[in-house]
Amino acid sequence: MKKVFVILAAVLFFAAVNLFLYVTITRRLANNFSGVGQLKMVDVGRFLPFEEDSDLARTGSSLKFTAEDELPVLDGAAALVPVYASVIENCYPDGTDIIPLK
């Protein structure tokens, strides 16, 4: 009977520790995007290359890749998605299959 009590006490102790960590750390960090934070985020859907209604900067570029070229892969910070999308729009061949940015 004493062993059962010790095992039950250990299980309850670890459950209490896990609950404490969840409440104090995990739940607070699970959705840290407040309304103000969401306003500062980049809406990637507004900056899609080769879309007529996107908000991209469309400029003339002397750098033009062709379909035969090995196209460079653009990768970097999410805050620069509008820049990357504008480069794709202005330098890559029309209709280039791109991997959606996450």
Z-matrix of the N, CA and C atoms (Angstrom, degrees):
N
C 1 1.451
C 2 1.534 1 110.31
N 3 1.342 2 115.29 1 -35.13
C 4 1.459 3 119.68 2 -179.22
C 5 1.527 4 110.59 3 -66.61
N 6 1.355 5 117.81 4 -37.82
C 7 1.456 6 121.69 5 179.11
C 8 1.534 7 111.05 6 -64.54
N 9 1.320 8 116.68 7 -40.81
C 10 1.468 9 121.22 8 178.28
C 11 1.521 10 109.73 9 -62.30
N 12 1.312 11 117.07 10 -42.25
C 13 1.462 12 121.35 11 179.23
C 14 1.529 13 110.95 12 -64.27
N 15 1.321 14 118.00 13 -41.01
C 16 1.468 15 121.72 14 179.35
C 17 1.529 16 109.95 15 -66.08
N 18 1.336 17 117.68 16 -43.57
C 19 1.468 18 120.98 17 179.02
C 20 1.524 19 110.17 18 -64.11
N 21 1.309 20 117.07 19 -43.70
C 22 1.461 21 121.14 20 179.04
C 23 1.532 22 110.74 21 -63.76
N 24 1.325 23 117.68 22 -40.15
C 25 1.462 24 121.48 23 178.06
C 26 1.531 25 110.59 24 -64.96
N 27 1.338 26 117.44 25 -39.88
C 28 1.471 27 120.98 26 178.81
C 29 1.522 28 110.63 27 -65.94
N 30 1.323 29 117.40 28 -42.82
C 31 1.466 30 121.23 29 178.57
C 32 1.527 31 110.17 30 -62.68
N 33 1.312 32 117.30 31 -44.97
C 34 1.467 33 121.08 32 179.07
C 35 1.525 34 111.28 33 -64.50
N 36 1.332 35 117.27 34 -37.91
C 37 1.470 36 120.80 35 177.89
C 38 1.529 37 110.61 36 -62.09
N 39 1.346 38 116.86 37 -49.49
C 40 1.464 39 119.81 38 -179.42
C 41 1.529 40 111.93 39 -66.64
N 42 1.318 41 117.38 40 -35.18
C 43 1.460 42 120.31 41 176.05
C 44 1.524 43 110.09 42 -64.27
N 45 1.330 44 117.53 43 -41.32
C 46 1.464 45 121.14 44 178.69
C 47 1.525 46 111.23 45 -65.43
N 48 1.329 47 117.31 46 -40.28
C 49 1.470 48 120.77 47 178.34
C 50 1.526 49 109.86 48 -64.88
N 51 1.335 50 117.43 49 -44.35
C 52 1.462 51 120.75 50 178.86
C 53 1.517 52 111.43 51 -63.40
N 54 1.314 53 117.98 52 -41.10
C 55 1.455 54 121.39 53 178.08
C 56 1.527 55 110.65 54 -64.15
N 57 1.313 56 116.82 55 -42.08
C 58 1.460 57 120.94 56 178.16
C 59 1.530 58 110.81 57 -61.36
N 60 1.337 59 117.39 58 -46.27
C 61 1.461 60 120.61 59 179.20
C 62 1.529 61 111.45 60 -63.99
N 63 1.315 62 117.17 61 -39.14
C 64 1.456 63 120.26 62 178.57
C 65 1.524 64 111.14 63 -62.76
N 66 1.324 65 116.32 64 -47.71
C 67 1.466 66 120.52 65 -177.03
C 68 1.524 67 111.86 66 -68.15
N 69 1.322 68 117.87 67 -41.11
C 70 1.462 69 120.26 68 -174.45
C 71 1.524 70 113.85 69 -84.64
N 72 1.332 71 118.60 70 -27.50
C 73 1.470 72 119.55 71 -175.36
C 74 1.524 73 112.22 72 -119.13
N 75 1.307 74 117.76 73 -61.56
C 76 1.459 75 121.59 74 -170.76
C 77 1.522 76 112.25 75 -62.45
N 78 1.304 77 118.46 76 -48.25
C 79 1.462 78 120.54 77 -176.80
C 80 1.516 79 111.12 78 -65.15
N 81 1.331 80 117.73 79 -35.80
C 82 1.464 81 120.64 80 179.16
C 83 1.513 82 111.55 81 -67.18
N 84 1.335 83 117.56 82 -33.96
C 85 1.460 84 121.40 83 -176.63
C 86 1.520 85 113.43 84 -93.37
N 87 1.312 86 118.74 85 -7.26
C 88 1.456 87 121.38 86 -175.61
C 89 1.518 88 111.90 87 -63.58
N 90 1.303 89 119.08 88 -42.45
C 91 1.458 90 121.99 89 178.77
C 92 1.519 91 107.69 90 -132.65
N 93 1.320 92 115.42 91 83.65
C 94 1.452 93 118.93 92 -178.19
C 95 1.523 94 111.96 93 -95.48
N 96 1.322 95 117.11 94 20.08
C 97 1.451 96 121.46 95 179.26
C 98 1.518 97 109.20 96 -98.68
N 99 1.315 98 115.47 97 89.09
C 100 1.455 99 119.69 98 177.80
C 101 1.519 100 109.24 99 -72.55
N 102 1.309 101 116.89 100 175.47
C 103 1.462 102 120.79 101 178.19
C 104 1.510 103 112.25 102 -58.38
N 105 1.324 104 116.73 103 -40.98
C 106 1.467 105 120.76 104 178.95
C 107 1.522 106 109.69 105 -67.43
N 108 1.320 107 117.95 106 -40.93
C 109 1.456 108 121.46 107 178.85
C 110 1.520 109 112.28 108 -64.72
N 111 1.324 110 116.86 109 -38.21
C 112 1.453 111 120.35 110 179.39
C 113 1.517 112 111.27 111 -67.79
N 114 1.319 113 118.30 112 -31.90
C 115 1.458 114 120.73 113 177.75
C 116 1.525 115 111.80 114 -66.65
N 117 1.327 116 117.13 115 -26.32
C 118 1.465 117 121.47 116 -179.47
C 119 1.518 118 112.87 117 -86.32
N 120 1.325 119 118.41 118 -9.96
C 121 1.459 120 121.77 119 -177.64
C 122 1.525 121 110.87 120 -78.69
N 123 1.323 122 115.40 121 152.95
C 124 1.455 123 121.40 122 177.84
C 125 1.525 124 108.80 123 -84.17
N 126 1.331 125 116.36 124 126.82
C 127 1.462 126 121.06 125 175.86
C 128 1.526 127 107.32 126 -85.61
N 129 1.327 128 116.25 127 98.21
C 130 1.455 129 122.02 128 -173.59
C 131 1.528 130 111.46 129 -60.49
N 132 1.312 131 117.20 130 -32.25
C 133 1.458 132 120.82 131 -178.76
C 134 1.520 133 114.20 132 -62.75
N 135 1.319 134 117.55 133 -20.05
C 136 1.468 135 120.55 134 178.88
C 137 1.524 136 112.39 135 -80.59
N 138 1.314 137 118.01 136 -12.21
C 139 1.464 138 122.35 137 -173.48
C 140 1.524 139 111.28 138 -123.27
N 141 1.323 140 117.45 139 59.61
C 142 1.454 141 121.22 140 179.81
C 143 1.523 142 109.41 141 -98.44
N 144 1.330 143 117.56 142 126.06
C 145 1.460 144 119.95 143 178.50
C 146 1.529 145 111.90 144 -65.76
N 147 1.312 146 115.85 145 150.54
C 148 1.465 147 124.06 146 177.08
C 149 1.521 148 112.90 147 64.29
N 150 1.320 149 117.52 148 23.19
C 151 1.463 150 122.34 149 174.80
C 152 1.525 151 107.73 150 -113.05
N 153 1.302 152 117.07 151 132.76
C 154 1.466 153 121.46 152 -176.25
C 155 1.532 154 113.04 153 -62.52
N 156 1.317 155 117.42 154 -40.36
C 157 1.461 156 120.21 155 -173.65
C 158 1.535 157 113.80 156 -95.33
N 159 1.338 158 118.01 157 15.43
C 160 1.467 159 119.46 158 178.85
C 161 1.523 160 110.33 159 -77.52
N 162 1.317 161 116.01 160 159.78
C 163 1.467 162 122.62 161 -177.33
C 164 1.527 163 112.60 162 -93.68
N 165 1.300 164 117.71 163 32.77
C 166 1.461 165 121.33 164 -177.63
C 167 1.521 166 111.53 165 -77.09
N 168 1.319 167 114.49 166 153.88
C 169 1.462 168 120.43 167 170.89
C 170 1.519 169 106.89 168 -80.90
N 171 1.307 170 115.62 169 118.85
C 172 1.466 171 120.38 170 179.78
C 173 1.516 172 108.29 171 -106.28
N 174 1.307 173 114.93 172 111.43
C 175 1.468 174 120.57 173 -178.64
C 176 1.514 175 108.64 174 -128.27
N 177 1.305 176 115.59 175 162.33
C 178 1.455 177 119.16 176 173.42
C 179 1.521 178 108.95 177 -76.83
N 180 1.302 179 116.44 178 141.28
C 181 1.455 180 120.22 179 -179.67
C 182 1.516 181 109.34 180 -133.92
N 183 1.318 182 116.56 181 135.99
C 184 1.467 183 120.03 182 176.85
C 185 1.530 184 110.59 183 -80.47
N 186 1.323 185 117.53 184 -16.21
C 187 1.463 186 122.33 185 177.35
C 188 1.519 187 108.41 186 -89.04
N 189 1.318 188 116.38 187 112.94
C 190 1.464 189 121.09 188 178.26
C 191 1.521 190 108.67 189 -131.21
N 192 1.306 191 116.94 190 123.76
C 193 1.451 192 121.98 191 175.19
C 194 1.523 193 108.74 192 -87.79
N 195 1.321 194 115.60 193 152.74
C 196 1.461 195 119.85 194 175.14
C 197 1.521 196 108.60 195 -109.72
N 198 1.329 197 115.51 196 169.98
C 199 1.460 198 120.23 197 -179.18
C 200 1.521 199 111.44 198 -65.06
N 201 1.338 200 117.53 199 -23.70
C 202 1.463 201 120.92 200 -179.60
C 203 1.525 202 112.07 201 -80.34
N 204 1.327 203 117.36 202 -20.81
C 205 1.460 204 120.86 203 -179.28
C 206 1.524 205 110.85 204 -69.50
N 207 1.328 206 114.81 205 152.92
C 208 1.463 207 118.80 206 170.59
C 209 1.523 208 106.21 207 -81.98
N 210 1.301 209 116.54 208 108.69
C 211 1.463 210 121.32 209 -173.32
C 212 1.524 211 110.84 210 -73.32
N 213 1.326 212 117.94 211 133.89
C 214 1.460 213 120.40 212 177.49
C 215 1.522 214 111.40 213 -68.22
N 216 1.306 215 115.76 214 147.17
C 217 1.460 216 121.88 215 177.73
C 218 1.517 217 108.38 216 -92.00
N 219 1.318 218 116.23 217 127.87
C 220 1.460 219 121.06 218 178.52
C 221 1.517 220 108.44 219 -99.64
N 222 1.325 221 115.84 220 127.96
C 223 1.452 222 120.62 221 -178.76
C 224 1.515 223 108.09 222 -147.28
N 225 1.309 224 117.26 223 137.75
C 226 1.450 225 118.97 224 178.99
C 227 1.513 226 111.73 225 172.65
N 228 1.308 227 115.37 226 -157.55
C 229 1.461 228 122.55 227 -174.15
C 230 1.527 229 111.28 228 -67.08
N 231 1.317 230 115.66 229 144.91
C 232 1.463 231 121.02 230 179.86
C 233 1.521 232 111.67 231 -64.25
N 234 1.308 233 117.35 232 -27.70
C 235 1.464 234 120.02 233 -179.81
C 236 1.527 235 111.59 234 -66.32
N 237 1.330 236 117.77 235 -19.92
C 238 1.460 237 121.31 236 -179.85
C 239 1.523 238 113.59 237 -97.89
N 240 1.326 239 117.91 238 12.43
C 241 1.457 240 121.82 239 178.66
C 242 1.527 241 111.69 240 -54.36
N 243 1.340 242 120.71 241 -43.21
C 244 1.467 243 118.92 242 177.98
C 245 1.532 244 112.85 243 -60.35
N 246 1.320 245 117.32 244 -34.43
C 247 1.472 246 120.69 245 178.90
C 248 1.521 247 109.92 246 -69.29
N 249 1.334 248 117.52 247 -48.28
C 250 1.456 249 121.29 248 -179.85
C 251 1.531 250 110.42 249 -60.86
N 252 1.317 251 116.35 250 -43.98
C 253 1.466 252 120.12 251 -179.07
C 254 1.524 253 111.15 252 -64.41
N 255 1.328 254 117.68 253 -36.72
C 256 1.462 255 120.28 254 177.24
C 257 1.522 256 111.30 255 -67.24
N 258 1.324 257 117.49 256 -38.25
C 259 1.462 258 120.62 257 176.25
C 260 1.527 259 109.77 258 -62.58
N 261 1.318 260 117.21 259 -44.50
C 262 1.468 261 120.90 260 178.58
C 263 1.517 262 109.96 261 -61.91
N 264 1.314 263 117.18 262 -45.16
C 265 1.469 264 121.85 263 -178.99
C 266 1.525 265 111.55 264 -61.28
N 267 1.329 266 117.28 265 -41.29
C 268 1.461 267 121.02 266 -172.47
C 269 1.523 268 114.80 267 -92.55
N 270 1.330 269 118.84 268 -22.31
C 271 1.467 270 120.83 269 -173.84
C 272 1.524 271 114.27 270 -114.62
N 273 1.304 272 118.16 271 -28.15
C 274 1.454 273 121.27 272 -177.18
C 275 1.519 274 109.83 273 -85.56
N 276 1.343 275 117.53 274 156.35
C 277 1.469 276 119.69 275 178.68
C 278 1.527 277 110.96 276 -64.51
N 279 1.332 278 115.40 277 147.81
C 280 1.471 279 120.08 278 179.26
C 281 1.518 280 110.59 279 -57.52
N 282 1.328 281 115.45 280 137.55
C 283 1.453 282 120.95 281 177.16
C 284 1.511 283 114.33 282 77.67
N 285 1.318 284 117.77 283 14.76
C 286 1.458 285 120.59 284 178.55
C 287 1.521 286 109.67 285 -60.12
N 288 1.325 287 116.00 286 132.59
C 289 1.468 288 119.67 287 175.94
C 290 1.514 289 107.14 288 -73.16
N 291 1.316 290 115.35 289 120.06
C 292 1.462 291 119.99 290 178.46
C 293 1.516 292 108.20 291 -118.01
N 294 1.309 293 114.85 292 152.62
C 295 1.464 294 121.13 293 175.70
C 296 1.515 295 106.52 294 -82.75
N 297 1.354 296 118.70 295 126.15
C 298 1.473 297 119.39 296 179.47
C 299 1.515 298 111.13 297 -58.96
N 300 1.310 299 115.46 298 138.15
C 301 1.452 300 120.89 299 178.11
C 302 1.515 301 109.80 300 -75.14
N 303 1.322 302 116.42 301 138.78
C 304 1.465 303 119.52 302 -178.51
C 305 1.489 304 110.77 303 -104.34
